[in-house]
Amino acid sequence: MVIQIPKESSPRPFLKWAGGKSKLIQQYIPYFPKDYQNYYEPFLGGGAVFFYLQPNTAILTDINAELINTYCCVRDNVDELILLLKEHKKRHNRDYYYSIRNNSIGTNLEKAARLIYLNKTCFNGLYRVNSRGNFNVPLGRYENPNICPENLLKVASTALSQVEIRQADFTEVLNRANSSDDFVFFDPPYHPISDSSYFTAYNQNCFTKKDQELLRDTCAELAGHGVKVMVCNSDSEFIKKIYTEINFETYTIKAARSINSNIKNRGMINELLITSFDNKEVRSQNSEISINYI
């Protein structure tokens, strides 16, 4: 079965995000749990899975304060945010980009507009900061960047209207999710499969092996309470090993890699989708489903 969804009315990510899951949703569909009441996404990023699932109850969190502020502004003050983005669009050029990149002071709405503006105009839509926490991505080469996607922002605002959004470390999900009614989707910084793929500068703190193991332990504790857990990560021996140790299921997903310092290493690669629950029944029921945005 093919589901046709009009782009203008379908909520979807309003930010470009390295490692975003929009292009992988179709492969994820057979593995999503069938029954749950509460949805949690502790590494929010672009929010592609949330926007696809549209759960009745959701708690979206991330350690990135600027990102969380932006989601809150889209939810609560989208019209004012659009006005600021239209001003950025009018003034956009190379000098203006760097003046905005170097100025992080402002109201919450101004900071949200700044992040969206930089996201739409910087190289590859990356979010990267240096050791001092300052955004440092250079200007991208776009002839006509979509700085103010007005309809997309309004649809996203509606989708987020009843959602709890807050800054939090991923381990804080342990304080909320505690039963089989809960589904937690983790999309952490990936463990590197090579030295050239080591991209962890999402904030000024690196996501280390110890962090990956802490995430694994968090998943194990959640699963022990009956929570449905899904994790995506790199197809590396380290990741396979630590999740095999807690008897989670692992599945191979094909993904396109577009960010790598070596252009020869870009292209299709394997990633892992890891779950705490048995997917056999779900796969048989959903294997014929695909999503097309029209």
N, C-alpha and C positions, 0 to 999 in steps of 0.2 A: 504494500500500500504506500502510495506517495502522498504526503501531506503538502498542499500548496498554501503558503502563507504570504499575503501581501507585505512587502517590505515596509511600506509607510506606516502600517498599523501594528507591526510585530516588534515587541521590545527586544532589544539586542544591545551589545556593548556600544557605549558612546565614546569609549577611549580605545585607541590602538594600544595593544599591550604585548610585550615580548612573552612568548609562551601562551598567548591567549588560546582558548579552546573552541572558538567559533567553528573552525574548520574540522574539528574532531567530534562534534556533537553527534553526527550521524553514526559514527562508530561506537559512541558511548551508549546510545539509546538501548541496545539489548541488555546492558549491564546495570542500568538504574534499578533500584529496588521498586517493587510493585506497590507496596503499602507503607506509608509513613505519614505522620502528621506535621512534624516540625523539621525544617531544613536549616542546616548550619553550614556556612562557608567561611572558614577562618583565614584563608588566604584569598581575599576577594579579587584583586587584580581587575581584569576587565569584566568579570561577572558573567561570562557567557553561559555557564551552566545554570545559574540562577535565572537569567532572563529566558532561557529555554524552558526550564521546568515550571516556572511561575507557581511556586508552592503557596499554599494558603497562609502558612506561618513561616517566617524566615528571620534568622538573625545573621547578619552579614558583618564580618569583622576583618580587620587587617591591622598590622603593626604600623603601617605607613600613615602617619597623621594627615599628610596633605591629601592623600587619596580618600581617606574617610571623610575629611571636610568637604571634598568635592562631591562625593555621593550625597552627603547631607544637604548640600546646597541645591543639587539637582532635584532631590526629593522635596525640599521645603521652599525654595525660592527660584524656581526655574525661569520665570519671566524676567526677573532682575538679572539673572545670570546671562540670559540670552542678550540683553541689552549691552552688557559689558563685552561679550564676545563679538558683537557686531562692531563695537568700537575698535577692538583689536584687529578685526578683519579690515576695517578702513585704513588703519595705520600700518599694516604689515609690510615690512621690508627687512633687509638684512640688519641694518643698524637698530631698527626697532626691536627685532627679535632678541638681540644681545642685551639691549637695555632692559627688556623685561626679564630675561634669563638671570640677569645680575641683580635684580631687585625683588626680594621675597617678602617685602613689607607690605601690609595692607589689611583690609578687613577680610573676614572669612569668604565673602563673595568675591572679592578681588583676587584672593589667593586661589579660589576654585577656577575662576576665569583664566588666571595665569597658567594653571596646570593644564587646562584643556587647550589653551592656545599653544603652549609649548609642545604638548603632545601631538597636536595636529601639524606642527611645522618643523619639529626637530627631526634629526636623522633617524629613519626607520621607526619612529614612534616609541623610541626607547625611554624608559624611566631609569636614570642612572644618576647617582650622587657620589661625590668624593668623600674623603675621610672626615671632612667637616660638615657633611650633610648638605652640601650645595649642589644643585642640579648642574650638570656639566656636559650635556649632550650638544653637539654642534647643530647648526641650522641644516635642515634637509634640503634636497633639491626638488621642490615641488613648484609647478607652474601656477596651480590654482588650488591650494590646500583648502579643505572643507573645515574652516575654522569655526563656523557656527552652524552645526547640523540641527537646526531649530526643531524640525519635526521629530527627529530621533531623540532629542533631549526631552521633549514633552511626553513622548510615549514612555521613555524610561522613567520620568518623574511619576507618571501614573502607576507604573509597575512597582515603584519603590514606596508608594504613598503609605502603605501600612506595615512597612518593614522596619525592624530595629537595626540600626547601623551604628557601630561604635568602634573605636580604636581598642585593640586588645591583642595580646600575645595568643598564639594558637592554643596553648595549653589551657586557656581559660574556658574553652568549650567543655572541659570536664566539670565545670560548675553548673552547666545547664543541661547537657544531653545525658540522659541516664536510663533510657528505656527503648523498647523495640518500636516505639512511635517516632523515634528520632533518626534522622539521616544526616550524616556529616560527610561533606565532600572536601577533601584536602588537595589543593594544588600548590605545593610548596616550591621554593627554588629547587631546581633539579640538581641531583648529584652529578658531577661532571663525568663524562665518559672518556674525556681526554683533557690534556692541559689547555688546549686551544678553546675548549668549550666551557671553561670555568667562568661562568657569568653569575656572580652572586652579589653584585653591587646594587641591589634593589634598594637597600638603605646602607647606612655607613657600617653596618654590622654584617659580617660574612656568615652565611648559613653553612655550618661545618658538618663533619661526620657526626659529631656529638649531637648536633641539632637534629640530624636525620634520625639518629637513634632515639632521641627524646620524642620525636614525632611518632616513631614506631611504637614506643612504650605508651604514648597517649592513645594511639589507635587500639592497642591491646587492651588497655583499661576500658575504653569505650565499648569495645566488643564484649568484654566481660560483663557489661551491664545490659547486653542485648542490643546496643545501638548499631544501626547499619552504617558501616564505614566504607568509603571509597577513596582511594589515593591514586594520583597519577605521579609518575616519576620516570627517570631515565632507565633505559634497558641496560643496567650495569650489574655486574656480579655482586657488588656490595648491597645494592637495593634488593636484589633477588634474595640474597642470603638473610638479611635482617627481617624480611617479611615472611620468608619460609619458616623462620624460627618461631613465629607466632601462628603458623598454620593458616595464613591468609591465602586466598586464591590470586593468581597472577595471570593476566591476559596480555597479549601483544597487540599494540595499536600502531598503525602506520601514520607517521606525521611528517610534514614538510618542514625542514629546517631552513630558515632564511637568514639567520644571524650566526655568523661564524667568521673569525678573522681570516680563515683560509677559504676562498671562494670554492675550491675543489671539494670542500667538506659540506657544502650546502646541498640540499636535496632531500629525498625520502629516507627516513630513519625509523627504527623501531623505538617505541616507548612502551612503558608498562602501565596497565590499569590494574589496580590491586583492590580486592574487596574482602570484607570480613564474612560475607554471606554467600550461599550457594545460588548461582545464577542460572542453573539448567532450565528451570521452568520459565523464568523470565526471558531467556534467550529464545526458547521455542515460540513464545507468544509474540515477540517483537522483531524477529529476524527479518521480516519483510517490510519493515517500516523505514521510510527515508523522508527527509525534510528538504523541500525546495522553497526558497524565498523568491517571490515573483514581483 
